[in-house]
Every structure is written in C-alpha cells, then in structure tokens.
Amino acid sequence: MPLRSLHDRAALEARFRRDPALHLMELGDLDDLLWPHTSWYGVAPDGPVALLYAVGDTPTLLAFGGAAEAPEVAELVRELLPVLPRRFFGHLTGDAAGVLAEAYEVRRHGTLLRMVLTDPERAAAHPADPWAPVPLGRADLPELVKLFAEAYPGNWFDDRMLDTGQYVGARRDGRLVAVAGVHAWSPVQRVAVLGNVTTHPAVRRQGAAGACVAALCRQLADGSDHIGLNVRADNAAAVELYRRLGFTEVTSFTEATFTAR
C-alpha cells in the first residue's frame, strides 16, 4: 500500500489511545507546542504510524508498534525510505532499524526500555529530604546547560520544555547538582514523558536523582493520566531506581543514528 501523510490530529489521537503507554511520546507531540514540528505517516488505514519530529539540527523518527505489529512497522519504515532526511535519529521497535540499513549507515546507541508509572504511591512516598527539589525555570537555563555539559554530554534537550514548568532540580551549597524534566508534556492529552534526568558525578548514588524524579512525578500527578520515560536497558542502576519509584517496563526499542549511504 502507498505511503500516506497524515494530518487529522483527532484520528491520530484515537489511534494512539488504544495503547497510550506505548505511544506516550506521540500523544505528547500532538500538543499545540510541538504539533507544528511534526510530520506523520502511515500505510494501512488502521496500522502503525511513524512520526518525524524536526527540532534542532537532527530530526527524530519514531516508529513504535506492539509485538504483533512488528511486520507492519517494518513495512511502514520501508515505505518511508524515499522521504526520510539524509541524517536522523531514530527510536524504532522490532526490526525496523534493520530495514533502514538497506539505505543508511546505522550507528546503534543501544536498546532502550519504555517504562510507565504503574504504582504512583511509591513515587509519592519517596522522601524529598535531604535534597528538597524545587521547580526550575527559564532563569535557571545557564546553570542547567552547564550541568548537562558536565554530567550528561550529548543529551537531547529542548529548552522550550523549561517553559512548561515541568523541570525540577536539587542543589548542594547553592549549586545545581541534579535535575529531572520532561521531553514531552501535554495537559490536554494528560501525558508526560520524563527526560534529562541527570546527576552531577560528585553526588551520584546519594539519592538526588530519585528525589528529583519522585518530586516531578508528584508535581505531574494531578494533570497526567500516563507518565513514562525511556531508559537504557543496560543502565541497571537507573532501571532499578525507576522500578523502586513505581515504574514498569512496557517495551524495548532500538536507539540509533541513521546516515544515508
């Protein structure tokens, strides 16, 4: 079937609502803040949908599907080949990355897990002390960028997300040393995707990240029905932290950079 460009936001929402945990990022990108930067594609009328998100120097392709949809996701990605940019970042389930290898050099960054908050009481009960995370805003941007450079170089950060009010940070001796924020947040869709969880090397394994994530989950609770995040599958410490805070694995997917041959 031919590739179709999709523009009906309500129809996209209905498609993703069938499995909101799997499609948290797509639902978040339906928000007015992010929608103008998105392009959506499908093949089968009721099949998987791919999202090309164009912010920053490198666009991002998302092509997610459940296990039973793996062949359809692969077909969709194959049909996308003529319209994809020469270089992009990808989050892809199944063997979709292998399909793209027909035309692209693939630099795999690893396997990631999508986790969602299924036991919010754990996050709610997590102690804030001694870190006492507080909301961050636009005035904190220089300090936040410095922390990312020192503790999380190469991370994907859209500073417009600071304007949502959904970033929190912890300080020691007045210096920002830990942060948790969102990659996507939509009060209309009532979804949030956490991201940019970072701790300065000097205070790692002291509970700062857990305190920030828990504080952010508490802050998001009233306005979000679904809260999730992505984490590297081989980052055992982070995966265990999120499990303790009430998160559960939903799926795994490939993270890679694709450059046209």
C-alpha positions in Angstrom: 0.0 0.0 0.0 1.3 3.5 -0.7 2.7 5.8 2.0 0.2 8.4 3.3 0.9 11.7 5.0 -1.5 12.1 8.0 -2.9 15.4 9.2 -6.0 14.6 11.3 -5.0 15.2 14.9 -8.2 13.7 16.3 -7.7 10.5 14.3 -4.1 10.2 15.4 -5.1 10.6 19.0 -7.7 7.9 18.7 -5.1 5.6 17.2 -2.6 6.2 20.0 -5.2 6.0 22.7 -5.5 2.3 22.1 -2.1 1.8 23.8 -1.2 5.1 25.5 1.7 3.6 27.4 3.4 2.6 24.1 2.6 5.9 22.4 3.2 8.4 25.2 5.7 10.4 23.1 3.3 10.6 20.1 0.4 11.7 22.2 2.6 14.4 23.8 3.6 15.6 20.4 0.0 16.3 19.5 0.2 19.2 21.9 0.0 22.7 20.3 3.6 23.5 21.4 5.0 20.5 19.4 2.5 19.8 16.7 3.9 22.4 14.2 7.2 20.5 14.2 5.8 17.1 13.4 5.1 15.0 10.3 3.0 11.8 10.5 3.0 8.9 8.1 1.1 5.6 7.7 0.5 2.9 5.2 -2.5 0.8 6.3 -5.6 2.9 7.3 -5.6 1.3 10.8 -1.9 0.4 11.0 1.1 1.8 12.8 2.0 5.5 12.5 5.5 6.9 12.1 6.4 10.4 13.5 9.2 12.6 12.1 9.9 15.3 14.7 12.0 18.2 13.3 13.5 20.3 16.1 17.2 21.0 16.3 20.0 20.0 13.9 18.9 16.4 13.6 15.3 15.2 13.1 14.0 12.3 15.1 12.0 9.4 13.7 9.6 7.4 16.0 8.1 4.2 14.7 6.5 2.2 17.5 4.3 -0.8 17.5 3.4 -3.8 19.6 4.9 -7.2 19.1 2.1 -8.3 16.8 2.6 -5.1 14.7 6.3 -5.7 14.0 5.8 -6.7 10.3 3.6 -3.6 9.7 6.1 -1.3 11.4 8.9 -2.8 9.1 6.7 -2.3 6.0 5.9 1.3 7.1 9.6 2.1 7.6 10.5 0.6 4.2 7.9 2.9 2.5 9.3 5.9 4.3 12.8 5.5 2.7 12.1 7.9 -0.2 11.0 10.8 2.2 13.4 10.4 5.1 16.2 13.0 5.6 19.8 12.1 4.9 20.6 12.0 8.6 18.2 11.5 11.5 17.9 10.0 15.0 15.6 7.0 15.5 13.6 5.2 18.1 12.3 2.1 16.5 10.6 -1.1 17.7 11.1 -4.6 16.2 13.5 -4.9 13.2 12.7 -1.5 11.7 16.3 -0.4 12.2 17.4 -3.4 10.1 15.1 -2.3 7.3 16.7 1.1 7.2 20.1 -0.4 7.0 19.3 -1.1 3.3 19.9 2.6 2.6 21.5 4.1 5.7 24.6 3.6 7.8 23.3 2.7 11.3 25.1 3.7 14.4 23.3 2.0 17.2 23.4 3.6 20.6 21.8 0.6 22.4 18.5 -0.8 23.4 16.1 1.3 25.5 13.2 0.4 27.7 9.9 2.3 27.8 8.7 2.4 31.4 5.5 3.8 32.7 4.4 4.7 36.2 2.0 2.0 37.3 2.3 2.4 41.1 2.3 6.2 41.8 2.1 5.7 45.5 5.8 4.6 45.5 6.9 7.9 43.9 4.5 9.8 46.2 6.1 8.2 49.3 9.7 8.7 48.2 11.5 11.1 50.6 12.4 14.6 49.3 14.9 15.2 52.1 17.8 16.0 52.2 17.6 17.2 48.5 14.3 19.2 48.6 14.0 19.6 44.8 12.4 22.8 43.6 10.9 23.9 40.2 13.3 25.3 37.6 12.5 27.9 35.0 14.0 30.0 32.2 16.3 31.8 34.6 18.0 28.5 35.5 18.9 27.7 31.9 22.6 28.7 32.0 23.1 26.6 35.1 21.2 23.7 33.7 23.2 23.7 30.4 26.4 23.7 32.4 25.2 20.7 34.4 24.3 18.8 31.3 27.8 19.6 29.8 29.4 18.2 32.9 27.2 15.2 33.7 25.2 14.3 30.5 27.1 15.5 27.4 25.3 14.8 24.2 21.8 14.6 25.7 18.8 15.8 23.8 17.4 18.9 25.4 14.7 21.3 24.1 14.9 24.4 26.2 11.3 25.2 25.4 10.4 22.5 27.8 11.5 24.7 30.7 8.6 26.9 29.9 6.2 24.2 30.8 7.2 24.4 34.4 7.9 20.7 34.5 11.6 20.7 35.4 12.8 20.3 39.0 16.3 20.4 40.4 18.3 19.9 43.6 21.2 22.0 44.8 24.1 21.5 47.1 25.8 24.6 48.5 23.8 26.7 46.1 25.0 24.7 43.0 22.6 22.8 40.8 23.6 19.1 41.0 20.6 17.1 39.9 17.6 17.6 37.6 14.6 15.8 36.2 12.4 17.2 33.4 10.2 16.3 30.5 10.8 15.5 26.8 7.0 15.9 26.2 4.1 17.1 28.3 0.6 17.8 27.3 -2.1 18.9 29.8 -4.7 18.4 27.0 -3.6 14.8 26.3 -2.8 14.3 30.0 0.5 12.6 29.3 4.1 13.2 30.3 7.4 11.7 29.1 10.2 12.3 31.6 13.7 13.0 30.4 17.1 14.7 31.0 17.3 13.0 34.4 20.9 14.0 35.4 23.1 13.9 38.5 26.5 15.6 38.8 29.3 12.9 39.2 30.2 14.4 42.6 26.8 13.5 44.1 25.9 10.3 42.3 24.5 7.4 44.3 23.3 9.7 47.0 19.6 9.8 46.1 19.5 13.1 44.3 18.1 11.7 41.0 15.5 9.7 42.8 14.4 12.7 44.8 14.0 14.8 41.7 12.1 12.1 39.7 9.8 11.5 42.6 9.2 15.2 43.1 8.4 15.6 39.4 6.0 12.7 39.4 4.2 14.2 42.4 4.0 17.5 40.5 2.7 15.9 37.4 0.2 13.6 39.1 -2.9 15.8 39.1 -2.6 16.7 35.4 -1.4 13.4 33.9 -3.1 10.1 33.5 0.0 8.5 32.0 3.7 9.2 33.0 6.5 7.4 31.3 10.2 7.6 30.4 12.9 5.9 28.3 16.0 4.4 29.9 18.9 2.4 28.5 18.4 -1.3 29.2 22.0 -1.8 30.3 21.8 1.0 32.9 20.9 -1.4 35.7 21.1 1.3 38.4 18.7 3.6 36.6 16.3 0.8 35.8 16.2 -0.4 39.4 15.7 3.2 40.6 12.6 3.6 38.4 11.2 0.3 39.5 11.6 1.4 43.1 9.7 4.6 42.2 6.8 2.5 40.7 7.7 2.3 37.0 7.1 -0.9 34.9 8.6 -1.9 31.6 6.3 -1.7 28.6 8.5 -2.4 25.6 12.1 -2.2 24.3 13.3 -0.4 21.2 16.4 0.4 19.3 18.0 3.9 19.5 20.3 4.8 16.6 21.6 7.5 14.3 21.0 6.9 10.6 23.2 8.5 7.9 22.4 7.9 4.2 24.9 5.8 2.4 
